[in-house]
């Protein structure tokens, strides 16, 4: 199970981009032409990049775990095997 601190660590970049993006989308800048619709789309694309990066990291961890602990791995060849059917005491 993932601890609360790790969940917060995963959500921290998303929340920071969200708050900074909303602040820049609705904040007023002096002298510059401001288009809120464009800023909202920019925020959407930033959040999508973060989502893809987090997804890629999770898929990399899953691939490493499956590859490392597969049955044909030479490190796992001599491990004792428990049979489920026999209950020898």
Number of C-alpha atoms within 10 A of each C-alpha: 3 6 8 9 9 10 10 11 11 12 12 12 12 16 13 11 16 16 12 11 20 15 12 16 19 13 11 11 9 7 6 7 8 15 10 14 10 11 17 16 13 14 20 15 12 15 18 13 12 15 13 11 12 15 12 12 12 12 12 12 12 12 11 11 11 11 12 14 12 11 11 10 10 10 11 12 10 7 7 7 7 8 7 6 6 7 7 4 3
